[in-house]
Amino acid sequence: MEGLTTGERDAVAQARAHVSLAEVERWSNINSGTRNLEGLATMAGVLTDAFSVLPGELRLVDAPPVEQVGADGAVRELDHGRHLHMAVRPGAPAQMLFTGHMDTVYPRDHPFQSCTMREDGTLGGPGVADMKGGLAVMLAALRAVESAPHAERLGYEIVINADEETGSLSSAALLAQAARGKIAALTYEPALADGTLAGARGGTGNFSITVRGRSAHAGRNPEDGRNAVVAAADVALRLARSAGRGLAVNPARIDGGGPNNVVPDLAVLRVNFRPQTAADIERARAHIDAAVAMTAAEHEVAITVHGGFNRPPKPVDDGAQALFERVRAAGVDLGLTIGWRTTGGVCDGNNIAAAGVPVVDTMGVRGGAIHSADEYMIPESLGERAALSALTILRIATDGRP
C-alpha cells in the first residue's frame, strides 16, 4: 500500500472496519427468494435501515407487475417485491451508479435456509455470495468514501432490486433511468473464488411459445385433431437447429397434454436463447418468426410468442476496458491481482452496459457454488473487496473519469 495517499489509506482502513461478517449472516438468514414477497419486504426494511447511514434520499419503489404465461397458456400479471433506490448529491460533478439485488434463488420452502461456518473456513449460506455479501461490501465502501477527501465531488445512485434472479423485468426501467448520465457503474455480483472478475458477457432471452390446436379422440377420429404437443416439439426442434456460432438455444420445457386417448389442443414451449452479439439477437428473432410460421402452417395450429431479450450482450468496449484497468490498478496498490474473463452468465451489468455506461459487475465477495445448496463465500474477501471498491470509487471521484 505504499502508493496510497493518506486519504486513500484512511478510506481503505475504514472500508475494512465497516464491513461485518455478522451482518452478512443476519441478512442471509432472511429468506428473500424472488417469489417470497413477505421475505423481500423484510429484507427491504433491513436494507433501508442499513443504507440510511448514507446521505441522500432513500425510497422503496413499487415494482410494476410483469406478465407471465402459465401452463394453461393464459397471460397473468406477476407481482414483485419493492426495489430500493437512493440518490446522493445529484449535482456533484462525478456521477456513478452502484447496483445490487436483495433477492435470492432459494424459495421459502427450500431446505437451504441458514448460514454455517464450514471446516475449510468458508461461510456457507443462501445468498452469502450472491449477493448479500456483495451488498455489505457496497455499503462499507460507500461509508468509507463519505468520510474521505473529495467525497463532495462524488454523486451517485444506488439501485438494489428485488427481481434480478428472474431477469430484472420489473426493475429494468429503474436501472435504465438510474444509469443516465453516469460516468461509471459498479455492480456487486460475486467474483470467482480466486478473485477473477467477469469481463464480456453474452445476452439472454426467454420465450414462452403457446400452441393451440384442436382436440379429438385419439382412436376414433385422430385425423380431426391438431396435436399441439407435436407442433410445440416441432418448434423446439426447428429452434434447436438454429443454434450455431454466437447463438446458443435451449428448448427447456413443454407444458401441455393430457389423457392418452385425447389429441392435446394446448402446449406451451419454454425456450432460452444466449446471443453473443446484437446481430445474434436479430438472427434469433428471425429464426423464431420462421419456426412459428412454418410450424403453424404445417400443423394447422395457432401459435403466439411471449417474451423477449431482457439482457443484451455486454462487450468490453474502450470505456469498460478503462474501468477494468482502474480496478486493476487499485488492486495492485492493495497487493491484489485482479484479472477478468468472458463468462456465459448474465446480470444487471448487461442492462447497465446497454445504457452506454462502463460497468464492472463482479465487485462483490469471492465465493462460489452460487444457486446451489453448496453456496459459500470467503470471509476475508469482505474487507479485501470493500477496500478495493472504496479505493476505486475515491479515485474516480478525484479524477472525474473511470
C-alpha positions in Angstrom: 0.0 0.0 0.0 3.0 2.3 -0.5 1.4 4.1 -3.4 -1.6 5.3 -1.5 -2.2 8.8 -0.3 -3.0 9.4 3.4 -6.7 10.0 2.5 -6.7 6.7 0.5 -5.1 4.8 3.3 -7.8 6.1 5.7 -10.6 5.2 3.3 -9.2 1.7 2.9 -8.9 1.2 6.6 -12.4 2.5 7.2 -13.9 0.2 4.5 -12.3 -2.8 6.1 -13.6 -1.7 9.5 -17.1 -1.1 8.4 -17.8 -4.5 6.7 -19.2 -7.1 9.0 -19.4 -10.9 8.7 -22.1 -11.0 11.3 -24.2 -8.6 9.2 -23.9 -10.9 6.2 -25.0 -13.8 8.3 -28.0 -11.9 9.6 -29.0 -10.8 6.1 -28.5 -14.3 4.6 -30.6 -15.9 7.3 -33.6 -13.8 6.0 -35.2 -15.8 3.2 -35.7 -13.4 0.3 -36.3 -15.7 -2.6 -37.7 -13.7 -5.6 -41.2 -15.1 -5.1 -41.2 -14.7 -1.3 -42.8 -11.2 -1.2 -43.0 -11.2 2.6 -39.4 -12.1 3.0 -38.4 -9.5 0.4 -40.4 -6.9 2.4 -38.4 -7.8 5.5 -35.2 -7.6 3.6 -36.1 -4.3 2.1 -36.7 -2.9 5.5 -33.4 -4.2 6.9 -31.5 -2.7 3.9 -33.4 0.6 4.3 -32.2 0.8 7.9 -28.6 -0.1 6.9 -28.2 2.2 3.9 -29.8 5.1 5.8 -26.4 5.9 7.2 -25.5 7.4 3.8 -26.6 10.9 3.0 -29.3 11.4 0.3 -32.8 10.4 -0.4 -33.8 6.8 0.0 -37.0 5.3 -1.1 -38.6 1.9 -1.8 -40.1 1.8 -5.3 -43.2 -0.2 -6.1 -42.4 -2.8 -8.8 -44.6 -2.7 -11.9 -46.2 -6.2 -12.5 -44.6 -8.5 -15.0 -46.6 -10.7 -17.4 -46.1 -14.4 -17.2 -47.6 -17.2 -19.3 -49.0 -20.1 -17.3 -49.1 -23.7 -18.2 -52.7 -23.1 -19.3 -51.5 -20.6 -21.9 -53.1 -17.7 -20.0 -51.1 -14.5 -19.5 -51.2 -13.2 -16.0 -49.6 -10.4 -14.1 -46.9 -11.4 -11.5 -46.2 -9.2 -8.5 -42.7 -8.4 -7.3 -41.1 -7.0 -4.2 -40.2 -3.3 -4.0 -36.8 -2.0 -5.1 -34.5 0.2 -3.1 -33.4 3.4 -4.7 -31.1 6.1 -3.3 -29.8 9.3 -4.7 -26.8 11.1 -3.2 -25.6 14.6 -4.3 -27.2 14.6 -7.8 -25.5 17.9 -8.6 -21.9 16.6 -7.9 -19.6 16.7 -10.9 -18.7 12.9 -10.9 -21.8 10.7 -11.1 -21.7 7.0 -10.5 -24.2 4.1 -10.2 -24.0 1.2 -7.7 -26.3 -1.8 -8.0 -27.1 -5.0 -6.3 -30.0 -7.3 -5.6 -31.8 -8.4 -2.5 -33.5 -11.5 -3.9 -32.0 -15.0 -4.0 -32.9 -18.2 -5.9 -33.9 -20.0 -2.7 -37.7 -20.1 -2.2 -39.3 -20.0 1.2 -39.6 -23.9 1.3 -36.1 -24.6 0.1 -34.1 -26.7 2.7 -31.1 -24.3 2.4 -32.1 -21.6 4.8 -29.3 -20.6 7.2 -25.6 -19.9 7.4 -22.9 -22.3 8.7 -19.2 -21.7 9.1 -17.5 -24.6 7.4 -14.4 -26.6 8.3 -12.5 -25.1 5.4 -13.1 -21.6 6.9 -15.7 -20.5 4.3 -19.2 -19.3 5.2 -21.9 -21.3 3.6 -25.4 -20.0 3.3 -28.2 -18.9 1.0 -27.1 -15.7 -0.8 -23.9 -15.2 1.2 -22.0 -14.7 -2.1 -24.9 -13.9 -4.5 -25.3 -11.3 -3.2 -25.8 -10.3 0.4 -22.0 -10.4 0.9 -21.8 -8.0 -2.0 -24.3 -5.6 -0.5 -22.3 -5.5 2.7 -19.2 -4.7 0.6 -21.0 -1.9 -1.3 -22.3 -0.3 1.9 -18.9 -0.5 3.7 -17.1 1.1 0.7 -19.6 3.9 0.4 -19.4 4.7 4.1 -15.7 4.9 3.8 -15.8 7.2 0.8 -18.3 9.5 2.5 -15.6 10.2 5.1 -12.8 10.7 2.6 -11.4 13.8 0.9 -13.1 14.8 -2.3 -16.4 13.0 -1.3 -18.3 16.1 -2.2 -17.1 15.6 -5.8 -19.0 12.3 -6.0 -22.7 11.9 -6.6 -24.3 8.6 -7.0 -27.4 6.5 -7.3 -27.9 3.1 -5.7 -30.4 0.5 -7.0 -30.9 -2.7 -5.1 -33.6 -4.6 -6.9 -35.9 -7.5 -5.8 -36.0 -9.4 -9.1 -32.5 -9.8 -10.5 -32.6 -13.6 -10.2 -35.6 -13.8 -12.6 -34.2 -11.3 -15.1 -34.9 -7.8 -13.6 -38.0 -7.5 -15.7 -39.8 -5.3 -13.1 -36.7 -3.2 -12.4 -35.3 -2.7 -15.9 -36.8 0.8 -16.3 -35.5 1.9 -12.9 -32.0 0.6 -13.8 -32.1 2.4 -17.1 -33.2 5.6 -15.6 -30.5 5.5 -12.8 -27.8 4.8 -15.4 -28.4 8.0 -17.3 -25.5 10.5 -17.1 -23.2 8.2 -15.1 -19.5 8.0 -15.9 -19.2 4.5 -14.4 -21.0 1.8 -12.6 -20.1 -0.9 -10.1 -22.3 -4.0 -9.5 -21.7 -6.4 -6.6 -22.2 -9.8 -8.1 -19.6 -12.2 -6.6 -16.2 -12.7 -8.1 -14.8 -16.2 -8.5 -13.1 -17.8 -5.6 -9.7 -16.7 -6.9 -10.8 -13.1 -7.4 -11.3 -13.2 -11.1 -13.9 -10.8 -12.4 -16.4 -11.2 -15.2 -15.5 -9.4 -18.4 -17.6 -9.6 -21.5 -21.0 -11.3 -21.1 -23.4 -12.8 -23.7 -27.0 -11.8 -23.6 -30.2 -13.8 -22.9 -33.8 -14.0 -23.9 -36.6 -16.1 -22.6 -39.7 -17.0 -24.5 -43.0 -18.8 -23.9 -44.5 -20.1 -27.2 -48.1 -21.1 -26.9 -49.5 -23.6 -29.4 -53.3 -24.0 -29.7 -54.5 -27.0 -31.7 -57.8 -29.0 -31.8 -58.9 -31.8 -29.5 -60.1 -35.1 -30.9 -60.4 -38.8 -29.8 -57.1 -40.5 -30.3 -58.7 -43.7 -31.6 -62.0 -42.7 -33.3 -61.0 -39.6 -35.2 -57.4 -38.5 -34.6 -57.3 -37.0 -38.1 -59.7 -34.3 -36.9 -57.4 -33.2 -34.2 -54.4 -30.9 -34.4 -51.8 -32.0 -31.9 -50.4 -29.0 -30.0 -47.7 -31.0 -28.2 -46.3 -32.4 -31.5 -46.4 -28.9 -33.0 -44.6 -27.4 -30.0 -42.0 -30.2 -30.3 -41.6 -29.3 -33.9 -41.0 -25.6 -33.0 -38.4 -26.7 -30.4 -36.5 -28.8 -32.9 -36.5 -26.1 -35.5 -35.2 -23.6 -33.0 -32.6 -26.1 -31.7 -31.3 -26.5 -35.2 -30.9 -22.7 -35.5 -28.1 -22.7 -32.8 -24.7 -22.0 -34.0 -21.7 -19.8 -33.6 -22.6 -16.9 -31.4 -26.1 -18.3 -30.5 -27.0 -21.0 -28.0 -30.6 -22.2 -28.0 -32.1 -24.2 -25.1 -35.7 -25.5 -25.5 -36.2 -26.2 -21.8 -39.7 -27.4 -21.3 -43.1 -28.2 -22.9 -46.2 -27.8 -20.7 -49.4 -29.4 -22.0 -51.0 -32.7 -22.9 -53.5 -34.8 -21.1 -55.1 -38.3 -21.2 -53.6 -40.7 -23.7 -56.8 -41.0 -25.6 -57.2 -37.3 -26.4 -55.3 -35.4 -29.0 -53.9 -32.4 -27.0 -55.1 -29.0 -28.0 -52.7 -26.9 -25.9 -48.9 -26.8 -25.3 -46.5 -24.1 -24.1 -42.9 -24.3 -25.1 -40.3 -22.6 -22.9 -37.0 -21.7 -24.6 -33.9 -19.7 -23.7 -31.5 -18.0 -26.2 -28.0 -16.9 -25.4 -26.8 -14.4 -28.1 -23.2 -13.1 -28.1 -23.8 -10.0 -30.1 -26.7 -7.7 -31.2 -26.6 -9.4 -34.6 -27.2 -12.7 -32.9 -30.3 -11.3 -31.4 -31.7 -10.3 -34.8 -30.7 -13.7 -36.1 -32.6 -15.4 -33.2 -35.7 -13.3 -33.8 -35.7 -14.3 -37.5 -35.4 -18.0 -36.5 -38.3 -17.6 -34.1 -40.5 -16.0 -36.7 -39.6 -18.6 -39.3 -40.1 -21.6 -37.0 -43.5 -20.3 -35.8 -44.8 -19.5 -39.3 -43.7 -22.9 -40.8 -45.0 -24.9 -37.9 -48.3 -23.1 -37.8 -48.9 -23.7 -41.5 -47.7 -27.3 -41.5 -49.7 -28.4 -38.4 -52.6 -26.1 -38.8 -52.3 -24.7 -35.3 -52.3 -21.2 -33.9 -49.1 -20.0 -32.2 -48.4 -17.0 -30.1 -45.0 -15.8 -28.8 -44.5 -14.1 -25.5 -41.1 -12.9 -24.1 -38.0 -11.1 -25.3 -34.3 -10.4 -24.9 -34.1 -8.9 -21.5 -30.3 -8.9 -21.2 -28.4 -7.5 -24.1 -24.9 -8.8 -24.7 -22.2 -6.9 -22.7 -19.0 -6.5 -24.7 -15.8 -4.9 -23.2 -15.6 -1.7 -25.1 -13.0 1.1 -24.5 -14.9 2.6 -21.6 -15.3 -0.8 -19.9 -11.6 -1.5 -20.5 -10.6 1.7 -18.9 -12.8 1.0 -15.8 -11.3 -2.5 -15.6 -7.8 -1.0 -15.7 -8.9 1.4 -12.9 -10.0 -1.5 -10.7 -6.8 -3.5 -11.6 -4.6 -0.6 -10.6 -6.3 -0.2 -7.3 -5.9 -3.9 -6.7 -2.1 -3.6 -7.4 -1.8 -0.9 -4.8 -3.6 -3.1 -2.3 -1.5 -6.1 -3.1 -4.2 -7.9 -5.1 -4.0 -9.5 -8.5 -7.2 -8.5 -10.5 -8.0 -10.4 -13.7 -11.1 -10.9 -15.7 -12.5 -13.2 -18.3 -15.5 -13.7 -20.5 -18.5 -15.5 -19.0 -21.7 -17.0 -20.2 -23.7 -15.7 -17.2 -25.8 -12.5 -17.3 -26.7 -9.9 -14.7 -27.7 -6.3 -14.3 -24.3 -5.4 -15.7 -25.7 -6.3 -19.1 -28.5 -3.7 -18.8 -26.2 -1.0 -17.5 -23.7 -1.5 -20.4 -26.7 -1.4 -22.8 -27.4 2.1 -21.4 -23.9 3.2 -22.5 -22.3 3.2 -19.1 -18.9 1.4 -18.4 -19.5 -1.2 -15.7 -17.6 -3.8 -13.7 -20.2 -6.1 -12.4 -18.4 -8.6 -10.1 -17.2 -6.3 -7.3 -18.7 -8.4 -4.6 -17.1 -11.1 -2.4 -15.0 -14.0 -3.5 -17.1 -17.2 -3.4 -18.6 -20.0 -5.4 -21.3 -22.7 -5.9 -23.9 -20.0 -6.2 -27.5 -21.1 -7.0 -26.9 -24.3 -5.1 -27.1 -25.6 -1.5 -23.3 -25.5 -1.5 -23.0 -21.7 -2.0 -20.2 -20.2 0.0 -18.2 -17.0 0.5 -14.6 -16.5 1.6 -14.9 -14.3 4.8 -11.5 -12.5 4.3 -12.7 -11.2 1.0 -15.2 -8.9 2.7 -12.6 -6.5 3.9 -10.5 -7.1 0.8 -13.3 -6.2 -1.7 -14.6 -3.3 0.4 -11.2 -1.8 0.3 -10.9 -2.4 -3.5 -14.2 -0.7 -4.1 -13.5 2.3 -1.8 -10.2 3.0 -3.4 -11.6 2.6 -6.9 -14.5 4.9 -6.2 -12.4 7.5 -4.5 -10.0 7.7 -7.4 -12.9 8.1 -9.9 -14.3 10.9 -7.7 -11.0 12.6 -7.6 -10.3 12.4 -11.3 -13.8 12.7 -12.6 -13.3 9.8 -15.0 -13.3 6.0 -15.0 
